[in-house]
Amino acid sequence: MAAPSEHEARRAPRPKLDAVTAAAVDIAREAALAAAGTHGVGEHLGTIVEGDRVVTHLFACTHGGYRGWRWNVTLVRALRAKVPTVDEVALLPGEDALLAPAWVPWSERVSPDDVTPGMLMPTPLEDERLEPGYTGGEHAADRDPAEASQTRAVVAELGLGRERLLSPYGRQETAERWLAGEGGPDNPMAKQAPGPCVTCGYFVRLQGSLGTIFGVCANLMSPSDGTVVAVDHGCGAHSDVHDETHAADLTAPIWDTISMSEGSLFD
C-alpha cells in the first residue's frame, strides 16, 4: 500500500483532546515527582495532544541548572478505560532553555552593595551626572607665578579644584533620590515629627545648590545621625523638644508601727 501523499496528510483529521486524559493532572504530577528526585517539579504548564486518547502534560522544572526545561509526562487511555496510564516521563528543554540569557553590561549589574573595601568602581568618561570642573587653569600645577598660587587658593576655598563636578542633571537626579529615600519628607517618622529639620539645632546645611533642600543631621540620638536629610524631614529627636514632665508632689510619709502586748503575730 502506498504511503499517503503530503496533500492527503494535510487533510487528515487532527486528533481530538481526550477530556479524561487531559484532566488527569494529578496522575501526571505523581509520575513526574517519582522521576524528578531532587530536580523538582513546578507548576503545570499545559497539555499537548499527541494522538487519540494520548496527552502529554507539561510541568516546569525548578532545578537551578535546568532553566526553561520541562517535565513531559505522556498519558494514554485505552478504549473504554476510565483511568489513563503513564506511558513516558522525560525531562526535555523548552524553547528558550538552550539560549543564553540576555547580556547585561557590568555597569548595569553592579549595585552600591557590591562596592566593598579594596574594590574600584570606574566612572564612565561620558557620565551625564558629571561635568568638567575648574582646576585653576593651565598653570594650576606651577608654583609660579604668584597669580597661579592665588588662583589655586581661591579655587580651593570655593570647593573647586576637581577634574569633574556634578552636572545640573546629576544634582537633579541626586535630589530626587534623596527626597524619595529615608531622609525625605514622605515617611511616617517625618509626618509625626514635632518640627521639620530646618528648624532643628542639629541640622547642618550642605553647601552649594543642594544646600537649599538638604543638610546633614548631627544629633547623636536621632536615627538620621550622620545622614543627608531634607529640610522638611523630621524625627522625634528635634532640638526644641523639652522634657515637660514633673515629679508628682508626694504627701508627708506616714509612719505605721505595730505593737504586740499578748500572743504572737502568727496566732
Secondary structure as a PSIPRED ss2 file (coil, helix, strand):
# PSIPRED VFORMAT (PSIPRED V4.0)

   1 M C   1.000  0.000  0.000
   2 A C   1.000  0.000  0.000
   3 A C   1.000  0.000  0.000
   4 P C   1.000  0.000  0.000
   5 S C   1.000  0.000  0.000
   6 E H   0.000  1.000  0.000
   7 H H   0.000  1.000  0.000
   8 E H   0.000  1.000  0.000
   9 A H   0.000  1.000  0.000
  10 R H   0.000  1.000  0.000
  11 R H   0.000  1.000  0.000
  12 A C   1.000  0.000  0.000
  13 P C   1.000  0.000  0.000
  14 R C   1.000  0.000  0.000
  15 P C   1.000  0.000  0.000
  16 K C   1.000  0.000  0.000
  17 L C   1.000  0.000  0.000
  18 D C   1.000  0.000  0.000
  19 A H   0.000  1.000  0.000
  20 V H   0.000  1.000  0.000
  21 T H   0.000  1.000  0.000
  22 A H   0.000  1.000  0.000
  23 A H   0.000  1.000  0.000
  24 A C   1.000  0.000  0.000
  25 V H   0.000  1.000  0.000
  26 D H   0.000  1.000  0.000
  27 I H   0.000  1.000  0.000
  28 A H   0.000  1.000  0.000
  29 R H   0.000  1.000  0.000
  30 E H   0.000  1.000  0.000
  31 A H   0.000  1.000  0.000
  32 A H   0.000  1.000  0.000
  33 L H   0.000  1.000  0.000
  34 A H   0.000  1.000  0.000
  35 A H   0.000  1.000  0.000
  36 A H   0.000  1.000  0.000
  37 G H   0.000  1.000  0.000
  38 T H   0.000  1.000  0.000
  39 H H   0.000  1.000  0.000
  40 G C   1.000  0.000  0.000
  41 V C   1.000  0.000  0.000
  42 G C   1.000  0.000  0.000
  43 E C   1.000  0.000  0.000
  44 H E   0.000  0.000  1.000
  45 L E   0.000  0.000  1.000
  46 G E   0.000  0.000  1.000
  47 T E   0.000  0.000  1.000
  48 I E   0.000  0.000  1.000
  49 V E   0.000  0.000  1.000
  50 E E   0.000  0.000  1.000
  51 G E   0.000  0.000  1.000
  52 D C   1.000  0.000  0.000
  53 R C   1.000  0.000  0.000
  54 V E   0.000  0.000  1.000
  55 V E   0.000  0.000  1.000
  56 T E   0.000  0.000  1.000
  57 H E   0.000  0.000  1.000
  58 L E   0.000  0.000  1.000
  59 F E   0.000  0.000  1.000
  60 A E   0.000  0.000  1.000
  61 C C   1.000  0.000  0.000
  62 T C   1.000  0.000  0.000
  63 H C   1.000  0.000  0.000
  64 G C   1.000  0.000  0.000
  65 G C   1.000  0.000  0.000
  66 Y C   1.000  0.000  0.000
  67 R C   1.000  0.000  0.000
  68 G C   1.000  0.000  0.000
  69 W E   0.000  0.000  1.000
  70 R E   0.000  0.000  1.000
  71 W E   0.000  0.000  1.000
  72 N E   0.000  0.000  1.000
  73 V E   0.000  0.000  1.000
  74 T E   0.000  0.000  1.000
  75 L E   0.000  0.000  1.000
  76 V E   0.000  0.000  1.000
  77 R C   1.000  0.000  0.000
  78 A C   1.000  0.000  0.000
  79 L C   1.000  0.000  0.000
  80 R C   1.000  0.000  0.000
  81 A C   1.000  0.000  0.000
  82 K C   1.000  0.000  0.000
  83 V C   1.000  0.000  0.000
  84 P C   1.000  0.000  0.000
  85 T E   0.000  0.000  1.000
  86 V E   0.000  0.000  1.000
  87 D E   0.000  0.000  1.000
  88 E E   0.000  0.000  1.000
  89 V E   0.000  0.000  1.000
  90 A E   0.000  0.000  1.000
  91 L E   0.000  0.000  1.000
  92 L E   0.000  0.000  1.000
  93 P E   0.000  0.000  1.000
  94 G C   1.000  0.000  0.000
  95 E C   1.000  0.000  0.000
  96 D C   1.000  0.000  0.000
  97 A C   1.000  0.000  0.000
  98 L C   1.000  0.000  0.000
  99 L C   1.000  0.000  0.000
 100 A C   1.000  0.000  0.000
 101 P C   1.000  0.000  0.000
 102 A C   1.000  0.000  0.000
 103 W C   1.000  0.000  0.000
 104 V C   1.000  0.000  0.000
 105 P C   1.000  0.000  0.000
 106 W H   0.000  1.000  0.000
 107 S H   0.000  1.000  0.000
 108 E H   0.000  1.000  0.000
 109 R H   0.000  1.000  0.000
 110 V C   1.000  0.000  0.000
 111 S C   1.000  0.000  0.000
 112 P H   0.000  1.000  0.000
 113 D H   0.000  1.000  0.000
 114 D H   0.000  1.000  0.000
 115 V C   1.000  0.000  0.000
 116 T C   1.000  0.000  0.000
 117 P C   1.000  0.000  0.000
 118 G C   1.000  0.000  0.000
 119 M C   1.000  0.000  0.000
 120 L C   1.000  0.000  0.000
 121 M C   1.000  0.000  0.000
 122 P C   1.000  0.000  0.000
 123 T C   1.000  0.000  0.000
 124 P C   1.000  0.000  0.000
 125 L C   1.000  0.000  0.000
 126 E C   1.000  0.000  0.000
 127 D C   1.000  0.000  0.000
 128 E C   1.000  0.000  0.000
 129 R C   1.000  0.000  0.000
 130 L E   0.000  0.000  1.000
 131 E E   0.000  0.000  1.000
 132 P E   0.000  0.000  1.000
 133 G C   1.000  0.000  0.000
 134 Y C   1.000  0.000  0.000
 135 T C   1.000  0.000  0.000
 136 G C   1.000  0.000  0.000
 137 G C   1.000  0.000  0.000
 138 E C   1.000  0.000  0.000
 139 H C   1.000  0.000  0.000
 140 A C   1.000  0.000  0.000
 141 A C   1.000  0.000  0.000
 142 D C   1.000  0.000  0.000
 143 R C   1.000  0.000  0.000
 144 D C   1.000  0.000  0.000
 145 P C   1.000  0.000  0.000
 146 A H   0.000  1.000  0.000
 147 E H   0.000  1.000  0.000
 148 A H   0.000  1.000  0.000
 149 S H   0.000  1.000  0.000
 150 Q H   0.000  1.000  0.000
 151 T H   0.000  1.000  0.000
 152 R H   0.000  1.000  0.000
 153 A H   0.000  1.000  0.000
 154 V H   0.000  1.000  0.000
 155 V H   0.000  1.000  0.000
 156 A H   0.000  1.000  0.000
 157 E H   0.000  1.000  0.000
 158 L C   1.000  0.000  0.000
 159 G C   1.000  0.000  0.000
 160 L C   1.000  0.000  0.000
 161 G C   1.000  0.000  0.000
 162 R C   1.000  0.000  0.000
 163 E C   1.000  0.000  0.000
 164 R E   0.000  0.000  1.000
 165 L E   0.000  0.000  1.000
 166 L E   0.000  0.000  1.000
 167 S C   1.000  0.000  0.000
 168 P H   0.000  1.000  0.000
 169 Y H   0.000  1.000  0.000
 170 G H   0.000  1.000  0.000
 171 R H   0.000  1.000  0.000
 172 Q H   0.000  1.000  0.000
 173 E H   0.000  1.000  0.000
 174 T H   0.000  1.000  0.000
 175 A H   0.000  1.000  0.000
 176 E H   0.000  1.000  0.000
 177 R H   0.000  1.000  0.000
 178 W H   0.000  1.000  0.000
 179 L H   0.000  1.000  0.000
 180 A H   0.000  1.000  0.000
 181 G C   1.000  0.000  0.000
 182 E C   1.000  0.000  0.000
 183 G C   1.000  0.000  0.000
 184 G C   1.000  0.000  0.000
 185 P C   1.000  0.000  0.000
 186 D C   1.000  0.000  0.000
 187 N C   1.000  0.000  0.000
 188 P H   0.000  1.000  0.000
 189 M H   0.000  1.000  0.000
 190 A H   0.000  1.000  0.000
 191 K H   0.000  1.000  0.000
 192 Q C   1.000  0.000  0.000
 193 A C   1.000  0.000  0.000
 194 P C   1.000  0.000  0.000
 195 G C   1.000  0.000  0.000
 196 P C   1.000  0.000  0.000
 197 C H   0.000  1.000  0.000
 198 V H   0.000  1.000  0.000
 199 T H   0.000  1.000  0.000
 200 C C   1.000  0.000  0.000
 201 G C   1.000  0.000  0.000
 202 Y C   1.000  0.000  0.000
 203 F E   0.000  0.000  1.000
 204 V E   0.000  0.000  1.000
 205 R E   0.000  0.000  1.000
 206 L C   1.000  0.000  0.000
 207 Q C   1.000  0.000  0.000
 208 G C   1.000  0.000  0.000
 209 S H   0.000  1.000  0.000
 210 L H   0.000  1.000  0.000
 211 G H   0.000  1.000  0.000
 212 T H   0.000  1.000  0.000
 213 I C   1.000  0.000  0.000
 214 F E   0.000  0.000  1.000
 215 G E   0.000  0.000  1.000
 216 V E   0.000  0.000  1.000
 217 C E   0.000  0.000  1.000
 218 A C   1.000  0.000  0.000
 219 N C   1.000  0.000  0.000
 220 L C   1.000  0.000  0.000
 221 M C   1.000  0.000  0.000
 222 S C   1.000  0.000  0.000
 223 P C   1.000  0.000  0.000
 224 S C   1.000  0.000  0.000
 225 D E   0.000  0.000  1.000
 226 G C   1.000  0.000  0.000
 227 T C   1.000  0.000  0.000
 228 V E   0.000  0.000  1.000
 229 V E   0.000  0.000  1.000
 230 A E   0.000  0.000  1.000
 231 V C   1.000  0.000  0.000
 232 D C   1.000  0.000  0.000
 233 H C   1.000  0.000  0.000
 234 G C   1.000  0.000  0.000
 235 C C   1.000  0.000  0.000
 236 G C   1.000  0.000  0.000
 237 A C   1.000  0.000  0.000
 238 H C   1.000  0.000  0.000
 239 S C   1.000  0.000  0.000
 240 D C   1.000  0.000  0.000
 241 V C   1.000  0.000  0.000
 242 H C   1.000  0.000  0.000
 243 D C   1.000  0.000  0.000
 244 E C   1.000  0.000  0.000
 245 T C   1.000  0.000  0.000
 246 H C   1.000  0.000  0.000
 247 A C   1.000  0.000  0.000
 248 A C   1.000  0.000  0.000
 249 D C   1.000  0.000  0.000
 250 L C   1.000  0.000  0.000
 251 T C   1.000  0.000  0.000
 252 A C   1.000  0.000  0.000
 253 P C   1.000  0.000  0.000
 254 I C   1.000  0.000  0.000
 255 W C   1.000  0.000  0.000
 256 D C   1.000  0.000  0.000
 257 T C   1.000  0.000  0.000
 258 I C   1.000  0.000  0.000
 259 S C   1.000  0.000  0.000
 260 M C   1.000  0.000  0.000
 261 S C   1.000  0.000  0.000
 262 E C   1.000  0.000  0.000
 263 G C   1.000  0.000  0.000
 264 S C   1.000  0.000  0.000
 265 L C   1.000  0.000  0.000
 266 F C   1.000  0.000  0.000
 267 D C   1.000  0.000  0.000
